[in-house]
Amino acid sequence: MPCHTVQQCNVELKNADHELLAAGLQAEGYTTTNHEKQKQLSFAKGSVCGYHKGDTLHIESPQGTTVDVNAIRRAYSQQVVNKREKEFTAKGWTKTQVGNKIEFTKPRAQQQQQAQVGFRK
């Protein structure tokens, strides 16, 4: 494809976990390949391709093709929330969600135990 018909997009995505990013991209229909030696994650969907290396997501697509970068960010964020949910629920925390807001709450026993720490009669 001639270079004048390709559009490029660079998106800052700091501290991204490649495993979670791959899961998010796959949820959006992309195929992914993790290159551990180069510390790079490559992805493709139809004529859109790209990679994540360092703190930047590099995307190339044919001129006129729209890439929903925000959908990629949301899918990655959802994977992060899912991972944290597993960690917190394993410790007995509960998750509640109202609209887009998600809260994790400590079990009562832990809350009371923490409240008593440091107090002596």
Long-range contacts (C-beta under 8 A, 24 or more apart in sequence): 1-62, 4-63, 5-62, 5-63, 6-60, 6-61, 6-62, 6-63, 7-60, 7-61, 7-62, 7-63, 7-65, 8-58, 8-59, 8-60, 9-58, 9-59, 9-60, 9-61, 9-67, 9-69, 10-56, 10-57, 10-58, 10-59, 11-56, 11-57, 11-59, 11-69, 11-72, 11-73, 12-55, 12-56, 12-57, 13-52, 13-55, 13-56, 13-57, 13-73, 13-76, 14-55, 15-55, 16-52, 16-55, 16-57, 16-76, 17-80, 18-52, 20-76, 20-79, 20-80, 20-83, 21-52, 21-76, 21-79, 23-79, 24-72, 24-75, 24-76, 24-77, 24-78, 24-79, 25-72, 25-75, 25-76, 27-75, 27-78, 27-79, 28-71, 28-72, 28-75
